[in-house]
């Protein structure tokens, strides 16, 4: 098993870990390992992939029915077609 040396820990932090160790019936080393393990579990819980704002809104609002999904897809297709028609067109009244 490997060793880990942590340098420059404040006296207050070392004292807090020592007090926790005494309270929990552990050695200073065992208590430090327990705290590190707990921190690693907390970090891994937060390793979820990043989500977009749209994903967040989807959670807020109820899921779309199949008909609503089709309607939404149709609207998005119309928007995309309009965007493509307007692409490269000079702006009216823009001087």
C-alpha positions as CSV (number, residue, x, y, z in Angstrom):
1,X,0.0,0.0,0.0
2,X,1.3,3.5,-0.8
3,X,2.0,6.4,1.5
4,X,0.8,10.0,1.1
5,X,2.6,13.0,2.6
6,X,0.6,16.2,2.8
7,X,2.7,19.2,3.6
8,X,1.8,22.6,5.1
9,X,-1.4,21.7,6.8
10,X,-2.5,24.4,9.1
11,X,-2.3,23.7,12.8
12,X,-6.1,24.4,13.0
13,X,-6.9,21.8,10.3
14,X,-4.6,19.2,11.9
15,X,-6.2,19.9,15.3
16,X,-9.7,19.5,13.8
17,X,-8.8,16.2,12.2
18,X,-7.2,15.0,15.5
19,X,-10.4,16.0,17.4
20,X,-12.6,14.1,14.9
21,X,-10.2,11.1,15.1
22,X,-10.5,11.1,18.9
23,X,-14.3,11.5,18.8
24,X,-14.6,8.6,16.3
25,X,-12.0,6.4,17.9
26,X,-9.6,6.5,15.0
27,X,-5.9,7.4,14.6
28,X,-5.1,10.7,12.9
29,X,-4.1,8.8,9.8
30,X,-7.2,6.7,9.7
31,X,-9.4,9.8,10.2
32,X,-7.6,11.6,7.4
33,X,-8.1,8.6,5.1
34,X,-11.8,8.5,6.0
35,X,-12.2,12.2,5.2
36,X,-10.4,11.8,1.9
37,X,-12.6,8.9,0.9
38,X,-15.7,10.8,1.8
39,X,-14.5,13.7,-0.3
40,X,-13.8,11.5,-3.3
41,X,-17.3,10.0,-3.1
42,X,-18.8,13.5,-3.0
43,X,-16.7,14.6,-6.0
44,X,-17.7,11.5,-8.0
45,X,-21.4,12.2,-7.4
46,X,-20.8,15.6,-9.0
47,X,-19.1,14.2,-12.1
48,X,-22.3,14.1,-14.0
49,X,-22.0,15.3,-17.6
50,X,-22.7,18.9,-18.2
51,X,-26.3,19.6,-19.4
52,X,-27.6,22.3,-21.6
53,X,-30.2,24.9,-20.7
54,X,-32.7,23.0,-22.9
55,X,-32.2,19.9,-20.7
56,X,-32.9,21.9,-17.7
57,X,-36.1,23.3,-19.2
58,X,-37.2,19.9,-20.2
59,X,-37.0,18.8,-16.6
60,X,-39.1,21.8,-15.5
61,X,-41.9,21.3,-18.0
62,X,-43.8,18.1,-18.5
63,X,-42.6,15.8,-21.2
64,X,-44.1,16.4,-24.6
65,X,-46.6,13.9,-26.0
66,X,-45.8,12.3,-29.3
67,X,-48.2,14.7,-31.1
68,X,-46.6,17.7,-29.4
69,X,-43.1,16.4,-30.4
70,X,-44.2,16.2,-34.0
71,X,-45.7,19.6,-33.9
72,X,-42.5,21.0,-32.4
73,X,-40.4,19.3,-35.0
74,X,-42.6,20.8,-37.7
75,X,-42.3,24.3,-36.2
76,X,-38.5,23.9,-36.0
77,X,-38.4,22.8,-39.7
78,X,-40.3,25.9,-40.7
79,X,-38.0,28.1,-38.7
80,X,-35.0,26.5,-40.3
81,X,-36.4,26.8,-43.8
82,X,-37.1,30.5,-43.2
83,X,-33.6,31.0,-41.9
84,X,-32.2,29.4,-45.0
85,X,-34.3,31.6,-47.3
86,X,-33.1,34.7,-45.5
87,X,-29.5,33.7,-45.6
88,X,-27.4,36.2,-47.6
89,X,-30.4,38.4,-48.3
90,X,-29.5,42.1,-47.9
91,X,-31.2,43.8,-45.0
92,X,-34.0,46.1,-45.9
93,X,-33.7,49.7,-44.8
94,X,-30.2,49.1,-43.5
95,X,-27.9,52.0,-44.5
